[in-house]
Amino acid sequence: MENPLFLFPHLNISSLKEKTYCKATKSTNKEETNKEIKTRSKEKRNRLSLLLQKAEFHENVNLEKFENLTKGSSVTPEEAVRWGESFDKLLSQKAGLDAFTRFLKTEFSEENIEFWTACEDYKKNRASHQLLPKAKTIYETFIRKDAPKEVNLDFHTKEVTAQNITHPTLDSFDAAQAKVYRLMEQDSYPRFLKSDIYLDLIKGRQHSGHPALRRRSRSFTVNEFQDVQSDFTIWL
C-alpha cells in the first residue's frame, strides 16, 4: 500500500511547514524593508530640518549684525549727496566708508572693502621689518585659493601678488587692490546709490528698515531636497 502522503499531497506536513515558513520569511523581510525605508526617510527629514534651522540662524545673525551697524554717526544729506558724485569721494570719508561697508554686508561681499582697507593700512607702514608678516597675513586672508575672505581676482593678478610678497614693498598689493576697487566701483557702487541705506541718508534720516539680505546657497542641494520630499509619500 502506498504512503498516504503521496496519495494525498495536501496532507504533506513537510510541504505545509515549508510554505508557512516562506510566507513568514517574506512577511518579515517586507516589514524590515518598510522599517528601513521609514528610518531612512525620518533621517532625511531630520537632516532637512536641521539645515533649514541652520540657514535661518545664519540669516538672523547677519540681520542682528546689520542692525548694530546702522547705529552709526549721523550724516547730513549734503554729505551723502556728495558721495554720489564719485566712488572716490564716498571712500574718502569715514562715514561714507562705513555706510558702503554696511551695504556690502547686506550682499555678503564685505570681503572686498575689507581687502581694500587692509591694503590702505598696509601702505602706511614705515618699518620695513613689518612688511613681510603683514603682507603674508593679507595674502593668506584675501588672495590665496580658498582663503577665508577670498576676493575675486584673476589668476595672473594672484600670481603677480604672490611673487611680490616674497620681497614685499609698499606697492606689493597695488595691482590686486586696483582690480578690487574697479570691481566695487562698477558693480557694487551703482547698487549702493539705489539702496535704501543711501536713499534714507540723502533724505535726512538714518536707515532703520530691515535689509533685503541676499541669500547664500543653502547647505543642501536641490536633489537632496527632492529625495526627502519624495520619501514623504511613505508617511501619507
PEHUMO-V239720 format. One record per residue. N is the residue number from 1. RES is the residue in one letter. OMEGA is omega as a letter, one per 30 degrees, with the letter a starting at -180 (none if undefined). BURIAL is # if it has 24 or more other C-alpha atoms within 12 Angstrom, else .. D_LAST is the distance of its C-alpha to the last C-alpha in whole Angstrom. Layout:
n=N res=RES omega=OMEGA burial=BURIAL d_last=D_LAST
n=N res=RES omega=OMEGA burial=BURIAL d_last=D_LAST
This chain:
n=1 res=M omega=a burial=. d_last=60
n=2 res=E omega=l burial=. d_last=56
n=3 res=N omega=a burial=. d_last=54
n=4 res=P omega=a burial=. d_last=51
n=5 res=L omega=l burial=. d_last=48
n=6 res=F omega=l burial=. d_last=49
n=7 res=L omega=a burial=. d_last=50
n=8 res=F omega=a burial=. d_last=47
n=9 res=P omega=a burial=. d_last=44
n=10 res=H omega=l burial=. d_last=42
n=11 res=L omega=a burial=. d_last=44
n=12 res=N omega=a burial=. d_last=43
n=13 res=I omega=a burial=. d_last=42
n=14 res=S omega=a burial=. d_last=41
n=15 res=S omega=l burial=. d_last=39
n=16 res=L omega=a burial=. d_last=37
n=17 res=K omega=a burial=. d_last=36
n=18 res=E omega=l burial=. d_last=35
n=19 res=K omega=l burial=. d_last=33
n=20 res=T omega=a burial=. d_last=31
n=21 res=Y omega=a burial=. d_last=31
n=22 res=C omega=l burial=. d_last=30
n=23 res=K omega=a burial=. d_last=27
n=24 res=A omega=l burial=. d_last=26
n=25 res=T omega=l burial=. d_last=26
n=26 res=K omega=a burial=. d_last=24
n=27 res=S omega=l burial=. d_last=22
n=28 res=T omega=l burial=. d_last=22
n=29 res=N omega=l burial=. d_last=22
n=30 res=K omega=l burial=. d_last=18
n=31 res=E omega=l burial=. d_last=17
n=32 res=E omega=l burial=. d_last=19
n=33 res=T omega=l burial=. d_last=17
n=34 res=N omega=l burial=. d_last=14
n=35 res=K omega=l burial=. d_last=15
n=36 res=E omega=a burial=. d_last=17
n=37 res=I omega=a burial=. d_last=14
n=38 res=K omega=l burial=. d_last=12
n=39 res=T omega=l burial=. d_last=15
n=40 res=R omega=l burial=. d_last=16
n=41 res=S omega=l burial=# d_last=12
n=42 res=K omega=l burial=. d_last=13
n=43 res=E omega=l burial=. d_last=17
n=44 res=K omega=l burial=# d_last=16
n=45 res=R omega=l burial=# d_last=14
n=46 res=N omega=l burial=. d_last=17
n=47 res=R omega=l burial=. d_last=20
n=48 res=L omega=a burial=# d_last=18
n=49 res=S omega=a burial=. d_last=19
n=50 res=L omega=a burial=. d_last=22
n=51 res=L omega=l burial=. d_last=23
n=52 res=L omega=l burial=. d_last=22
n=53 res=Q omega=l burial=. d_last=24
n=54 res=K omega=l burial=. d_last=27
n=55 res=A omega=l burial=. d_last=27
n=56 res=E omega=l burial=. d_last=27
n=57 res=F omega=l burial=. d_last=30
n=58 res=H omega=a burial=. d_last=32
n=59 res=E omega=l burial=# d_last=32
n=60 res=N omega=l burial=. d_last=33
n=61 res=V omega=l burial=. d_last=36
n=62 res=N omega=l burial=# d_last=37
n=63 res=L omega=l burial=# d_last=37
n=64 res=E omega=l burial=. d_last=39
n=65 res=K omega=a burial=. d_last=42
n=66 res=F omega=a burial=# d_last=42
n=67 res=E omega=l burial=. d_last=43
n=68 res=N omega=a burial=. d_last=45
n=69 res=L omega=a burial=# d_last=47
n=70 res=T omega=l burial=# d_last=48
n=71 res=K omega=a burial=. d_last=50
n=72 res=G omega=a burial=. d_last=53
n=73 res=S omega=a burial=. d_last=56
n=74 res=S omega=a burial=. d_last=57
n=75 res=V omega=l burial=# d_last=58
n=76 res=T omega=l burial=. d_last=60
n=77 res=P omega=a burial=. d_last=59
n=78 res=E omega=l burial=. d_last=62
n=79 res=E omega=a burial=# d_last=61
n=80 res=A omega=l burial=# d_last=58
n=81 res=V omega=l burial=. d_last=59
n=82 res=R omega=l burial=# d_last=62
n=83 res=W omega=a burial=# d_last=59
n=84 res=G omega=a burial=# d_last=58
n=85 res=E omega=l burial=. d_last=61
n=86 res=S omega=l burial=. d_last=60
n=87 res=F omega=l burial=# d_last=58
n=88 res=D omega=l burial=. d_last=61
n=89 res=K omega=l burial=. d_last=62
n=90 res=L omega=a burial=# d_last=58
n=91 res=L omega=a burial=# d_last=58
n=92 res=S omega=l burial=. d_last=62
n=93 res=Q omega=a burial=. d_last=61
n=94 res=K omega=a burial=. d_last=59
n=95 res=A omega=l burial=# d_last=57
n=96 res=G omega=l burial=# d_last=56
n=97 res=L omega=l burial=# d_last=55
n=98 res=D omega=a burial=# d_last=53
n=99 res=A omega=l burial=# d_last=51
n=100 res=F omega=l burial=# d_last=51
n=101 res=T omega=l burial=# d_last=49
n=102 res=R omega=l burial=# d_last=47
n=103 res=F omega=a burial=# d_last=46
n=104 res=L omega=l burial=# d_last=45
n=105 res=K omega=l burial=# d_last=43
n=106 res=T omega=l burial=# d_last=40
n=107 res=E omega=a burial=# d_last=40
n=108 res=F omega=l burial=# d_last=40
n=109 res=S omega=a burial=# d_last=43
n=110 res=E omega=l burial=# d_last=46
n=111 res=E omega=a burial=# d_last=47
n=112 res=N omega=a burial=# d_last=49
n=113 res=I omega=l burial=# d_last=51
n=114 res=E omega=l burial=# d_last=51
n=115 res=F omega=a burial=# d_last=53
n=116 res=W omega=l burial=# d_last=55
n=117 res=T omega=l burial=# d_last=56
n=118 res=A omega=l burial=# d_last=56
n=119 res=C omega=l burial=# d_last=59
n=120 res=E omega=l burial=. d_last=61
n=121 res=D omega=a burial=. d_last=61
n=122 res=Y omega=a burial=# d_last=62
n=123 res=K omega=l burial=# d_last=65
n=124 res=K omega=a burial=. d_last=67
n=125 res=N omega=l burial=. d_last=67
n=126 res=R omega=l burial=. d_last=71
n=127 res=A omega=a burial=. d_last=71
n=128 res=S omega=a burial=. d_last=71
n=129 res=H omega=l burial=. d_last=69
n=130 res=Q omega=a burial=. d_last=66
n=131 res=L omega=a burial=# d_last=65
n=132 res=L omega=l burial=. d_last=64
n=133 res=P omega=l burial=. d_last=61
n=134 res=K omega=l burial=# d_last=60
n=135 res=A omega=l burial=# d_last=60
n=136 res=K omega=l burial=# d_last=58
n=137 res=T omega=l burial=. d_last=56
n=138 res=I omega=a burial=# d_last=55
n=139 res=Y omega=a burial=# d_last=54
n=140 res=E omega=a burial=. d_last=52
n=141 res=T omega=a burial=. d_last=50
n=142 res=F omega=a burial=# d_last=50
n=143 res=I omega=a burial=# d_last=51
n=144 res=R omega=l burial=# d_last=50
n=145 res=K omega=a burial=. d_last=47
n=146 res=D omega=l burial=. d_last=44
n=147 res=A omega=a burial=. d_last=46
n=148 res=P omega=l burial=. d_last=44
n=149 res=K omega=a burial=. d_last=45
n=150 res=E omega=l burial=# d_last=46
n=151 res=V omega=a burial=# d_last=48
n=152 res=N omega=l burial=# d_last=48
n=153 res=L omega=l burial=# d_last=51
n=154 res=D omega=a burial=. d_last=52
n=155 res=F omega=a burial=. d_last=53
n=156 res=H omega=a burial=. d_last=57
n=157 res=T omega=l burial=# d_last=57
n=158 res=K omega=a burial=# d_last=55
n=159 res=E omega=l burial=. d_last=57
n=160 res=V omega=a burial=# d_last=60
n=161 res=T omega=l burial=# d_last=59
n=162 res=A omega=l burial=# d_last=58
n=163 res=Q omega=a burial=. d_last=62
n=164 res=N omega=a burial=# d_last=63
n=165 res=I omega=l burial=# d_last=62
n=166 res=T omega=l burial=. d_last=64
n=167 res=H omega=a burial=. d_last=67
n=168 res=P omega=l burial=# d_last=66
n=169 res=T omega=a burial=# d_last=68
n=170 res=L omega=a burial=# d_last=67
n=171 res=D omega=a burial=# d_last=66
n=172 res=S omega=a burial=# d_last=63
n=173 res=F omega=a burial=# d_last=60
n=174 res=D omega=a burial=# d_last=62
n=175 res=A omega=l burial=# d_last=60
n=176 res=A omega=l burial=# d_last=57
n=177 res=Q omega=l burial=# d_last=57
n=178 res=A omega=l burial=# d_last=59
n=179 res=K omega=a burial=# d_last=56
n=180 res=V omega=l burial=# d_last=53
n=181 res=Y omega=a burial=# d_last=55
n=182 res=R omega=l burial=. d_last=55
n=183 res=L omega=l burial=. d_last=51
n=184 res=M omega=a burial=# d_last=51
n=185 res=E omega=a burial=# d_last=54
n=186 res=Q omega=a burial=. d_last=52
n=187 res=D omega=a burial=. d_last=49
n=188 res=S omega=a burial=# d_last=48
n=189 res=Y omega=l burial=# d_last=51
n=190 res=P omega=l burial=. d_last=51
n=191 res=R omega=l burial=. d_last=47
n=192 res=F omega=a burial=# d_last=49
n=193 res=L omega=l burial=# d_last=51
n=194 res=K omega=a burial=. d_last=48
n=195 res=S omega=l burial=# d_last=46
n=196 res=D omega=a burial=# d_last=46
n=197 res=I omega=a burial=# d_last=47
n=198 res=Y omega=a burial=# d_last=51
n=199 res=L omega=l burial=# d_last=51
n=200 res=D omega=a burial=# d_last=51
n=201 res=L omega=a burial=# d_last=53
n=202 res=I omega=l burial=# d_last=56
n=203 res=K omega=l burial=. d_last=55
n=204 res=G omega=l burial=. d_last=56
n=205 res=R omega=l burial=. d_last=53
n=206 res=Q omega=l burial=# d_last=51
n=207 res=H omega=a burial=# d_last=48
n=208 res=S omega=a burial=. d_last=45
n=209 res=G omega=l burial=. d_last=42
n=210 res=H omega=a burial=. d_last=39
n=211 res=P omega=l burial=# d_last=39
n=212 res=A omega=a burial=. d_last=37
n=213 res=L omega=l burial=# d_last=36
n=214 res=R omega=a burial=. d_last=35
n=215 res=R omega=l burial=. d_last=32
n=216 res=R omega=a burial=. d_last=33
n=217 res=S omega=l burial=. d_last=30
n=218 res=R omega=a burial=. d_last=27
n=219 res=S omega=l burial=. d_last=27
n=220 res=F omega=a burial=. d_last=24
n=221 res=T omega=l burial=. d_last=24
n=222 res=V omega=a burial=. d_last=22
n=223 res=N omega=l burial=. d_last=21
n=224 res=E omega=l burial=. d_last=20
n=225 res=F omega=l burial=. d_last=18
n=226 res=Q omega=l burial=. d_last=16
n=227 res=D omega=l burial=. d_last=16
n=228 res=V omega=a burial=# d_last=14
n=229 res=Q omega=a burial=. d_last=12
n=230 res=S omega=a burial=. d_last=11
n=231 res=D omega=a burial=. d_last=10
n=232 res=F omega=a burial=. d_last=7
n=233 res=T omega=l burial=. d_last=5
n=234 res=I omega=a burial=. d_last=6
n=235 res=W omega=a burial=. d_last=4
n=236 res=L omega=none burial=. d_last=0
